[in-house]
């Protein structure tokens, strides 16, 4: 493996990560939270507990 190439790619990706922190960190977190909220509210109330485990506990 070419160490210099790996270091160059790593540096490029880290620079991209720090240029776009919202897209790199916050967007996936917000997307996941919205998924839990929407499906938890829409489906969770209609699904019964299975072996004393609720839908919300199962998803998390």
N, CA, C, O and CB atoms as a CASP TS submission, in Angstrom:
PFRMAT TS
TARGET T0000
AUTHOR 0000-0000-0000
METHOD Language model
MODEL 1
PARENT N/A
ATOM      1  N   UNK     1       0.836  -1.179   0.000  1.00  0.00           N
ATOM      2  CA  UNK     1       0.000   0.000   0.000  1.00  0.00           C
ATOM      3  C   UNK     1       0.882   1.243   0.000  1.00  0.00           C
ATOM      4  O   UNK     1       1.962   1.268   0.590  1.00  0.00           O
ATOM      5  CB  UNK     1      -0.952  -0.002   1.212  1.00  0.00           C
ATOM      6  N   UNK     2       0.408   2.226  -0.650  1.00  0.00           N
ATOM      7  CA  UNK     2       1.134   3.479  -0.757  1.00  0.00           C
ATOM      8  C   UNK     2       0.743   4.385   0.416  1.00  0.00           C
ATOM      9  O   UNK     2      -0.365   4.920   0.442  1.00  0.00           O
ATOM     10  CB  UNK     2       0.843   4.173  -2.120  1.00  0.00           C
ATOM     11  N   UNK     3       1.633   4.554   1.368  1.00  0.00           N
ATOM     12  CA  UNK     3       1.357   5.342   2.566  1.00  0.00           C
ATOM     13  C   UNK     3       1.070   6.798   2.273  1.00  0.00           C
ATOM     14  O   UNK     3       0.216   7.411   2.914  1.00  0.00           O
ATOM     15  CB  UNK     3       2.506   5.249   3.507  1.00  0.00           C
ATOM     16  N   UNK     4       1.780   7.353   1.307  1.00  0.00           N
ATOM     17  CA  UNK     4       1.571   8.766   0.975  1.00  0.00           C
ATOM     18  C   UNK     4       0.181   8.988   0.382  1.00  0.00           C
ATOM     19  O   UNK     4      -0.475   9.987   0.679  1.00  0.00           O
ATOM     20  CB  UNK     4       2.650   9.251  -0.010  1.00  0.00           C
ATOM     21  N   UNK     5      -0.260   8.062  -0.449  1.00  0.00           N
ATOM     22  CA  UNK     5      -1.597   8.180  -1.041  1.00  0.00           C
ATOM     23  C   UNK     5      -2.674   8.074   0.033  1.00  0.00           C
ATOM     24  O   UNK     5      -3.650   8.825   0.018  1.00  0.00           O
ATOM     25  CB  UNK     5      -1.810   7.096  -2.115  1.00  0.00           C
ATOM     26  N   UNK     6      -2.496   7.148   0.957  1.00  0.00           N
ATOM     27  CA  UNK     6      -3.469   6.991   2.036  1.00  0.00           C
ATOM     28  C   UNK     6      -3.520   8.250   2.895  1.00  0.00           C
ATOM     29  O   UNK     6      -4.602   8.710   3.260  1.00  0.00           O
ATOM     30  CB  UNK     6      -3.123   5.766   2.902  1.00  0.00           C
ATOM     31  N   UNK     7      -2.364   8.804   3.216  1.00  0.00           N
ATOM     32  CA  UNK     7      -2.315  10.031   4.010  1.00  0.00           C
ATOM     33  C   UNK     7      -2.961  11.199   3.265  1.00  0.00           C
ATOM     34  O   UNK     7      -3.650  12.016   3.876  1.00  0.00           O
ATOM     35  CB  UNK     7      -0.864  10.374   4.368  1.00  0.00           C
ATOM     36  N   UNK     8      -2.747  11.283   1.965  1.00  0.00           N
ATOM     37  CA  UNK     8      -3.348  12.346   1.161  1.00  0.00           C
ATOM     38  C   UNK     8      -4.865  12.231   1.161  1.00  0.00           C
ATOM     39  O   UNK     8      -5.563  13.229   1.341  1.00  0.00           O
ATOM     40  CB  UNK     8      -2.816  12.302  -0.275  1.00  0.00           C
ATOM     41  N   UNK     9      -5.378  11.026   0.961  1.00  0.00           N
ATOM     42  CA  UNK     9      -6.827  10.820   0.967  1.00  0.00           C
ATOM     43  C   UNK     9      -7.396  11.123   2.347  1.00  0.00           C
ATOM     44  O   UNK     9      -8.447  11.753   2.463  1.00  0.00           O
ATOM     45  CB  UNK     9      -7.176   9.376   0.549  1.00  0.00           C
ATOM     46  N   UNK    10      -6.709  10.679   3.388  1.00  0.00           N
ATOM     47  CA  UNK    10      -7.154  10.950   4.753  1.00  0.00           C
ATOM     48  C   UNK    10      -7.226  12.454   5.008  1.00  0.00           C
ATOM     49  O   UNK    10      -8.221  12.943   5.544  1.00  0.00           O
ATOM     50  CB  UNK    10      -6.213  10.281   5.770  1.00  0.00           C
ATOM     51  N   UNK    11      -6.192  13.184   4.634  1.00  0.00           N
ATOM     52  CA  UNK    11      -6.176  14.639   4.838  1.00  0.00           C
ATOM     53  C   UNK    11      -7.284  15.323   4.054  1.00  0.00           C
ATOM     54  O   UNK    11      -7.923  16.248   4.554  1.00  0.00           O
ATOM     55  CB  UNK    11      -4.820  15.220   4.432  1.00  0.00           C
ATOM     56  N   UNK    12      -7.515  14.871   2.823  1.00  0.00           N
ATOM     57  CA  UNK    12      -8.585  15.447   2.005  1.00  0.00           C
ATOM     58  C   UNK    12      -9.947  15.210   2.657  1.00  0.00           C
ATOM     59  O   UNK    12     -10.769  16.123   2.732  1.00  0.00           O
ATOM     60  CB  UNK    12      -8.562  14.846   0.583  1.00  0.00           C
ATOM     61  N   UNK    13     -10.182  13.996   3.123  1.00  0.00           N
ATOM     62  CA  UNK    13     -11.467  13.672   3.746  1.00  0.00           C
ATOM     63  C   UNK    13     -11.663  14.422   5.062  1.00  0.00           C
ATOM     64  O   UNK    13     -12.778  14.851   5.362  1.00  0.00           O
ATOM     65  CB  UNK    13     -11.570  12.168   3.988  1.00  0.00           C
ATOM     66  N   UNK    14     -10.622  14.585   5.837  1.00  0.00           N
ATOM     67  CA  UNK    14     -10.740  15.344   7.082  1.00  0.00           C
ATOM     68  C   UNK    14     -11.023  16.820   6.794  1.00  0.00           C
ATOM     69  O   UNK    14     -11.804  17.452   7.507  1.00  0.00           O
ATOM     70  CB  UNK    14      -9.456  15.202   7.921  1.00  0.00           C
ATOM     71  N   UNK    15     -10.399  17.365   5.767  1.00  0.00           N
ATOM     72  CA  UNK    15     -10.668  18.759   5.390  1.00  0.00           C
ATOM     73  C   UNK    15     -12.118  18.914   4.939  1.00  0.00           C
ATOM     74  O   UNK    15     -12.775  19.896   5.285  1.00  0.00           O
ATOM     75  CB  UNK    15      -9.704  19.218   4.266  1.00  0.00           C
ATOM     76  N   UNK    16     -12.617  17.954   4.172  1.00  0.00           N
ATOM     77  CA  UNK    16     -14.015  17.988   3.728  1.00  0.00           C
ATOM     78  C   UNK    16     -14.952  17.886   4.923  1.00  0.00           C
ATOM     79  O   UNK    16     -15.957  18.594   4.990  1.00  0.00           O
ATOM     80  CB  UNK    16     -14.301  16.847   2.727  1.00  0.00           C
ATOM     81  N   UNK    17     -14.629  17.016   5.857  1.00  0.00           N
ATOM     82  CA  UNK    17     -15.444  16.841   7.057  1.00  0.00           C
ATOM     83  C   UNK    17     -15.553  18.146   7.836  1.00  0.00           C
ATOM     84  O   UNK    17     -16.645  18.510   8.275  1.00  0.00           O
ATOM     85  CB  UNK    17     -14.857  15.742   7.948  1.00  0.00           C
ATOM     86  N   UNK    18     -14.456  18.848   8.013  1.00  0.00           N
ATOM     87  CA  UNK    18     -14.480  20.085   8.791  1.00  0.00           C
ATOM     88  C   UNK    18     -15.063  21.259   8.019  1.00  0.00           C
ATOM     89  O   UNK    18     -15.481  22.241   8.633  1.00  0.00           O
ATOM     90  CB  UNK    18     -13.088  20.428   9.247  1.00  0.00           C
ATOM     91  N   UNK    19     -15.105  21.189   6.682  1.00  0.00           N
ATOM     92  CA  UNK    19     -15.755  22.243   5.894  1.00  0.00           C
ATOM     93  C   UNK    19     -17.267  22.141   5.983  1.00  0.00           C
ATOM     94  O   UNK    19     -17.965  23.152   5.899  1.00  0.00           O
ATOM     95  CB  UNK    19     -15.314  22.169   4.430  1.00  0.00           C
ATOM     96  N   UNK    20     -17.777  20.936   6.151  1.00  0.00           N
ATOM     97  CA  UNK    20     -19.218  20.713   6.140  1.00  0.00           C
ATOM     98  C   UNK    20     -19.667  19.956   7.389  1.00  0.00           C
ATOM     99  O   UNK    20     -20.150  18.829   7.279  1.00  0.00           O
ATOM    100  CB  UNK    20     -19.628  19.944   4.881  1.00  0.00           C
ATOM    101  N   UNK    21     -19.517  20.552   8.572  1.00  0.00           N
ATOM    102  CA  UNK    21     -19.890  19.812   9.789  1.00  0.00           C
ATOM    103  C   UNK    21     -21.386  19.509   9.868  1.00  0.00           C
ATOM    104  O   UNK    21     -21.776  18.472  10.405  1.00  0.00           O
ATOM    105  CB  UNK    21     -19.475  20.599  11.016  1.00  0.00           C
ATOM    106  N   UNK    22     -22.219  20.395   9.343  1.00  0.00           N
ATOM    107  CA  UNK    22     -23.661  20.152   9.394  1.00  0.00           C
ATOM    108  C   UNK    22     -24.019  18.898   8.604  1.00  0.00           C
ATOM    109  O   UNK    22     -24.744  18.035   9.100  1.00  0.00           O
ATOM    110  CB  UNK    22     -24.436  21.367   8.847  1.00  0.00           C
ATOM    111  N   UNK    23     -23.515  18.796   7.382  1.00  0.00           N
ATOM    112  CA  UNK    23     -23.823  17.640   6.551  1.00  0.00           C
ATOM    113  C   UNK    23     -23.175  16.368   7.086  1.00  0.00           C
ATOM    114  O   UNK    23     -23.700  15.272   6.892  1.00  0.00           O
ATOM    115  CB  UNK    23     -23.371  17.888   5.124  1.00  0.00           C
ATOM    116  N   UNK    24     -22.046  16.512   7.754  1.00  0.00           N
ATOM    117  CA  UNK    24     -21.314  15.343   8.237  1.00  0.00           C
ATOM    118  C   UNK    24     -21.856  14.798   9.551  1.00  0.00           C
ATOM    119  O   UNK    24     -21.839  13.586   9.765  1.00  0.00           O
ATOM    120  CB  UNK    24     -19.864  15.686   8.403  1.00  0.00           C
ATOM    121  N   UNK    25     -22.332  15.659  10.424  1.00  0.00           N
ATOM    122  CA  UNK    25     -22.750  15.221  11.757  1.00  0.00           C
ATOM    123  C   UNK    25     -24.237  15.406  12.026  1.00  0.00           C
ATOM    124  O   UNK    25     -24.938  14.454  12.370  1.00  0.00           O
ATOM    125  CB  UNK    25     -21.971  15.961  12.794  1.00  0.00           C
ATOM    126  N   UNK    26     -24.704  16.611  11.870  1.00  0.00           N
ATOM    127  CA  UNK    26     -26.060  16.927  12.301  1.00  0.00           C
ATOM    128  C   UNK    26     -27.133  16.313  11.404  1.00  0.00           C
ATOM    129  O   UNK    26     -28.154  15.844  11.908  1.00  0.00           O
ATOM    130  CB  UNK    26     -26.240  18.416  12.347  1.00  0.00           C
ATOM    131  N   UNK    27     -26.929  16.305  10.114  1.00  0.00           N
ATOM    132  CA  UNK    27     -27.954  15.787   9.207  1.00  0.00           C
ATOM    133  C   UNK    27     -28.279  14.312   9.466  1.00  0.00           C
ATOM    134  O   UNK    27     -29.461  13.974   9.528  1.00  0.00           O
ATOM    135  CB  UNK    27     -27.503  15.964   7.770  1.00  0.00           C
ATOM    136  N   UNK    28     -27.304  13.421   9.619  1.00  0.00           N
ATOM    137  CA  UNK    28     -27.655  12.031   9.931  1.00  0.00           C
ATOM    138  C   UNK    28     -28.351  11.872  11.286  1.00  0.00           C
ATOM    139  O   UNK    28     -29.228  11.022  11.436  1.00  0.00           O
ATOM    140  CB  UNK    28     -26.410  11.177   9.907  1.00  0.00           C
ATOM    141  N   UNK    29     -27.968  12.676  12.258  1.00  0.00           N
ATOM    142  CA  UNK    29     -28.605  12.596  13.577  1.00  0.00           C
ATOM    143  C   UNK    29     -30.057  13.043  13.483  1.00  0.00           C
ATOM    144  O   UNK    29     -30.947  12.381  14.018  1.00  0.00           O
ATOM    145  CB  UNK    29     -27.843  13.460  14.610  1.00  0.00           C
ATOM    146  N   UNK    30     -30.301  14.161  12.806  1.00  0.00           N
ATOM    147  CA  UNK    30     -31.665  14.667  12.650  1.00  0.00           C
ATOM    148  C   UNK    30     -32.511  13.667  11.871  1.00  0.00           C
ATOM    149  O   UNK    30     -33.665  13.426  12.225  1.00  0.00           O
ATOM    150  CB  UNK    30     -31.661  16.036  11.939  1.00  0.00           C
ATOM    151  N   UNK    31     -31.960  13.095  10.833  1.00  0.00           N
ATOM    152  CA  UNK    31     -32.680  12.107  10.036  1.00  0.00           C
ATOM    153  C   UNK    31     -33.081  10.893  10.872  1.00  0.00           C
ATOM    154  O   UNK    31     -34.210  10.413  10.766  1.00  0.00           O
ATOM    155  CB  UNK    31     -31.827  11.665   8.852  1.00  0.00           C
ATOM    156  N   UNK    32     -32.181  10.404  11.686  1.00  0.00           N
ATOM    157  CA  UNK    32     -32.472   9.245  12.535  1.00  0.00           C
ATOM    158  C   UNK    32     -33.532   9.570  13.575  1.00  0.00           C
ATOM    159  O   UNK    32     -34.433   8.767  13.815  1.00  0.00           O
ATOM    160  CB  UNK    32     -31.201   8.759  13.225  1.00  0.00           C
ATOM    161  N   UNK    33     -33.430  10.736  14.190  1.00  0.00           N
ATOM    162  CA  UNK    33     -34.420  11.135  15.195  1.00  0.00           C
ATOM    163  C   UNK    33     -35.799  11.270  14.557  1.00  0.00           C
ATOM    164  O   UNK    33     -36.791  10.829  15.138  1.00  0.00           O
ATOM    165  CB  UNK    33     -34.011  12.464  15.867  1.00  0.00           C
ATOM    166  N   UNK    34     -35.875  11.870  13.376  1.00  0.00           N
ATOM    167  CA  UNK    34     -37.160  11.984  12.688  1.00  0.00           C
ATOM    168  C   UNK    34     -37.740  10.618  12.361  1.00  0.00           C
ATOM    169  O   UNK    34     -38.949  10.415  12.479  1.00  0.00           O
ATOM    170  CB  UNK    34     -37.006  12.801  11.411  1.00  0.00           C
ATOM    171  N   UNK    35     -36.902   9.685  11.954  1.00  0.00           N
ATOM    172  CA  UNK    35     -37.352   8.321  11.663  1.00  0.00           C
ATOM    173  C   UNK    35     -37.985   7.701  12.907  1.00  0.00           C
ATOM    174  O   UNK    35     -39.078   7.139  12.837  1.00  0.00           O
ATOM    175  CB  UNK    35     -36.171   7.448  11.165  1.00  0.00           C
ATOM    176  N   UNK    36     -37.297   7.805  14.044  1.00  0.00           N
ATOM    177  CA  UNK    36     -37.825   7.235  15.282  1.00  0.00           C
ATOM    178  C   UNK    36     -39.140   7.891  15.681  1.00  0.00           C
ATOM    179  O   UNK    36     -40.073   7.205  16.099  1.00  0.00           O
ATOM    180  CB  UNK    36     -36.809   7.383  16.407  1.00  0.00           C
ATOM    181  N   UNK    37     -39.222   9.203  15.556  1.00  0.00           N
ATOM    182  CA  UNK    37     -40.425   9.923  15.968  1.00  0.00           C
ATOM    183  C   UNK    37     -41.598   9.576  15.059  1.00  0.00           C
ATOM    184  O   UNK    37     -42.687   9.276  15.546  1.00  0.00           O
ATOM    185  CB  UNK    37     -40.177  11.437  15.958  1.00  0.00           C
ATOM    186  N   UNK    38     -41.390   9.614  13.754  1.00  0.00           N
ATOM    187  CA  UNK    38     -42.482   9.372  12.810  1.00  0.00           C
ATOM    188  C   UNK    38     -42.979   7.934  12.908  1.00  0.00           C
ATOM    189  O   UNK    38     -44.179   7.706  13.058  1.00  0.00           O
ATOM    190  CB  UNK    38     -42.028   9.676  11.377  1.00  0.00           C
ATOM    191  N   UNK    39     -42.081   6.973  12.826  1.00  0.00           N
ATOM    192  CA  UNK    39     -42.523   5.587  12.877  1.00  0.00           C
ATOM    193  C   UNK    39     -42.979   5.192  14.274  1.00  0.00           C
ATOM    194  O   UNK    39     -43.871   4.356  14.417  1.00  0.00           O
ATOM    195  CB  UNK    39     -41.412   4.667  12.416  1.00  0.00           C
ATOM    196  N   UNK    40     -42.394   5.769  15.288  1.00  0.00           N
ATOM    197  CA  UNK    40     -42.846   5.487  16.643  1.00  0.00           C
ATOM    198  C   UNK    40     -44.266   5.966  16.871  1.00  0.00           C
ATOM    199  O   UNK    40     -45.056   5.284  17.524  1.00  0.00           O
ATOM    200  CB  UNK    40     -41.920   6.129  17.648  1.00  0.00           C
ATOM    201  N   UNK    41     -44.597   7.136  16.337  1.00  0.00           N
ATOM    202  CA  UNK    41     -45.943   7.682  16.502  1.00  0.00           C
ATOM    203  C   UNK    41     -46.946   6.992  15.583  1.00  0.00           C
ATOM    204  O   UNK    41     -48.071   6.712  15.996  1.00  0.00           O
ATOM    205  CB  UNK    41     -45.940   9.183  16.233  1.00  0.00           C
ATOM    206  N   UNK    42     -46.552   6.720  14.353  1.00  0.00           N
ATOM    207  CA  UNK    42     -47.479   6.156  13.376  1.00  0.00           C
ATOM    208  C   UNK    42     -47.710   4.662  13.578  1.00  0.00           C
ATOM    209  O   UNK    42     -48.846   4.194  13.496  1.00  0.00           O
ATOM    210  CB  UNK    42     -46.965   6.403  11.981  1.00  0.00           C
ATOM    211  N   UNK    43     -46.668   3.928  13.834  1.00  0.00           N
ATOM    212  CA  UNK    43     -46.780   2.475  13.909  1.00  0.00           C
ATOM    213  C   UNK    43     -46.792   1.982  15.347  1.00  0.00           C
ATOM    214  O   UNK    43     -47.471   1.007  15.665  1.00  0.00           O
ATOM    215  CB  UNK    43     -45.640   1.823  13.152  1.00  0.00           C
ATOM    216  N   UNK    44     -46.054   2.643  16.207  1.00  0.00           N
ATOM    217  CA  UNK    44     -45.899   2.173  17.579  1.00  0.00           C
ATOM    218  C   UNK    44     -47.195   2.053  18.350  1.00  0.00           C
ATOM    219  O   UNK    44     -47.331   1.173  19.200  1.00  0.00           O
ATOM    220  CB  UNK    44     -44.996   3.077  18.308  1.00  0.00           C
ATOM    221  N   UNK    45     -48.152   2.926  18.067  1.00  0.00           N
ATOM    222  CA  UNK    45     -49.424   2.856  18.785  1.00  0.00           C
ATOM    223  C   UNK    45     -50.291   1.711  18.293  1.00  0.00           C
ATOM    224  O   UNK    45     -51.215   1.301  18.995  1.00  0.00           O
ATOM    225  CB  UNK    45     -50.176   4.162  18.646  1.00  0.00           C
ATOM    226  N   UNK    46     -50.021   1.187  17.110  1.00  0.00           N
ATOM    227  CA  UNK    46     -50.841   0.119  16.526  1.00  0.00           C
ATOM    228  C   UNK    46     -50.277  -1.276  16.757  1.00  0.00           C
ATOM    229  O   UNK    46     -50.959  -2.271  16.511  1.00  0.00           O
ATOM    230  CB  UNK    46     -50.993   0.348  15.053  1.00  0.00           C
ATOM    231  N   UNK    47     -49.054  -1.353  17.220  1.00  0.00           N
ATOM    232  CA  UNK    47     -48.414  -2.652  17.423  1.00  0.00           C
ATOM    233  C   UNK    47     -48.457  -2.995  18.905  1.00  0.00           C
ATOM    234  O   UNK    47     -48.125  -2.176  19.762  1.00  0.00           O
ATOM    235  CB  UNK    47     -46.945  -2.646  16.897  1.00  0.00           C
ATOM    236  N   UNK    48     -48.869  -4.214  19.184  1.00  0.00           N
ATOM    237  CA  UNK    48     -48.925  -4.661  20.574  1.00  0.00           C
ATOM    238  C   UNK    48     -47.538  -5.073  21.042  1.00  0.00           C
ATOM    239  O   UNK    48     -46.640  -5.326  20.238  1.00  0.00           O
ATOM    240  CB  UNK    48     -49.919  -5.832  20.735  1.00  0.00           C
ATOM    241  N   UNK    49     -47.384  -5.134  22.349  1.00  0.00           N
ATOM    242  CA  UNK    49     -46.116  -5.590  22.924  1.00  0.00           C
ATOM    243  C   UNK    49     -45.935  -7.079  22.652  1.00  0.00           C
ATOM    244  O   UNK    49     -46.888  -7.855  22.719  1.00  0.00           O
ATOM    245  CB  UNK    49     -46.064  -5.305  24.451  1.00  0.00           C
ATOM    246  N   UNK    50     -44.723  -7.459  22.349  1.00  0.00           N
ATOM    247  CA  UNK    50     -44.387  -8.863  22.135  1.00  0.00           C
ATOM    248  C   UNK    50     -43.431  -9.269  23.243  1.00  0.00           C
ATOM    249  O   UNK    50     -42.337  -8.719  23.363  1.00  0.00           O
ATOM    250  CB  UNK    50     -43.755  -9.105  20.711  1.00  0.00           C
ATOM    251  N   UNK    51     -43.846 -10.225  24.044  1.00  0.00           N
ATOM    252  CA  UNK    51     -43.058 -10.696  25.181  1.00  0.00           C
ATOM    253  C   UNK    51     -42.634  -9.531  26.081  1.00  0.00           C
ATOM    254  O   UNK    51     -41.482  -9.439  26.503  1.00  0.00           O
ATOM    255  CB  UNK    51     -41.822 -11.460  24.689  1.00  0.00           C
ATOM    256  N   UNK    52     -43.579  -8.660  26.357  1.00  0.00           N
ATOM    257  CA  UNK    52     -43.383  -7.490  27.226  1.00  0.00           C
ATOM    258  C   UNK    52     -42.341  -6.501  26.709  1.00  0.00           C
ATOM    259  O   UNK    52     -41.746  -5.766  27.497  1.00  0.00           O
ATOM    260  CB  UNK    52     -42.983  -7.946  28.597  1.00  0.00           C
ATOM    261  N   UNK    53     -42.115  -6.475  25.406  1.00  0.00           N
ATOM    262  CA  UNK    53     -41.209  -5.497  24.800  1.00  0.00           C
ATOM    263  C   UNK    53     -42.040  -4.621  23.874  1.00  0.00           C
ATOM    264  O   UNK    53     -42.639  -5.111  22.916  1.00  0.00           O
ATOM    265  CB  UNK    53     -40.026  -6.198  24.020  1.00  0.00           C
ATOM    266  N   UNK    54     -42.074  -3.325  24.162  1.00  0.00           N
ATOM    267  CA  UNK    54     -42.844  -2.410  23.325  1.00  0.00           C
ATOM    268  C   UNK    54     -42.108  -2.134  22.013  1.00  0.00           C
ATOM    269  O   UNK    54     -40.921  -2.429  21.873  1.00  0.00           O
ATOM    270  CB  UNK    54     -43.115  -1.091  24.076  1.00  0.00           C
ATOM    271  N   UNK    55     -42.842  -1.563  21.061  1.00  0.00           N
ATOM    272  CA  UNK    55     -42.253  -1.245  19.761  1.00  0.00           C
ATOM    273  C   UNK    55     -41.109  -0.247  19.914  1.00  0.00           C
ATOM    274  O   UNK    55     -40.059  -0.412  19.293  1.00  0.00           O
ATOM    275  CB  UNK    55     -43.320  -0.685  18.809  1.00  0.00           C
ATOM    276  N   UNK    56     -41.299   0.776  20.726  1.00  0.00           N
ATOM    277  CA  UNK    56     -40.257   1.786  20.929  1.00  0.00           C
ATOM    278  C   UNK    56     -38.988   1.204  21.519  1.00  0.00           C
ATOM    279  O   UNK    56     -37.885   1.544  21.091  1.00  0.00           O
ATOM    280  CB  UNK    56     -40.767   2.884  21.825  1.00  0.00           C
ATOM    281  N   UNK    57     -39.139   0.328  22.501  1.00  0.00           N
ATOM    282  CA  UNK    57     -37.962  -0.310  23.104  1.00  0.00           C
ATOM    283  C   UNK    57     -37.270  -1.227  22.109  1.00  0.00           C
ATOM    284  O   UNK    57     -36.043  -1.331  22.110  1.00  0.00           O
ATOM    285  CB  UNK    57     -38.359  -1.103  24.356  1.00  0.00           C
ATOM    286  N   UNK    58     -38.039  -1.889  21.266  1.00  0.00           N
ATOM    287  CA  UNK    58     -37.457  -2.780  20.265  1.00  0.00           C
ATOM    288  C   UNK    58     -36.649  -2.000  19.233  1.00  0.00           C
ATOM    289  O   UNK    58     -35.554  -2.417  18.857  1.00  0.00           O
ATOM    290  CB  UNK    58     -38.555  -3.588  19.571  1.00  0.00           C
ATOM    291  N   UNK    59     -37.180  -0.884  18.778  1.00  0.00           N
ATOM    292  CA  UNK    59     -36.500  -0.085  17.755  1.00  0.00           C
ATOM    293  C   UNK    59     -35.217   0.519  18.297  1.00  0.00           C
ATOM    294  O   UNK    59     -34.195   0.523  17.610  1.00  0.00           O
ATOM    295  CB  UNK    59     -37.419   1.022  17.240  1.00  0.00           C
ATOM    296  N   UNK    60     -35.259   1.028  19.519  1.00  0.00           N
ATOM    297  CA  UNK    60     -34.066   1.653  20.097  1.00  0.00           C
ATOM    298  C   UNK    60     -33.096   0.574  20.475  1.00  0.00           C
ATOM    299  O   UNK    60     -32.014   0.867  20.983  1.00  0.00           O
ATOM    300  CB  UNK    60     -34.413   2.528  21.323  1.00  0.00           C
TER
END
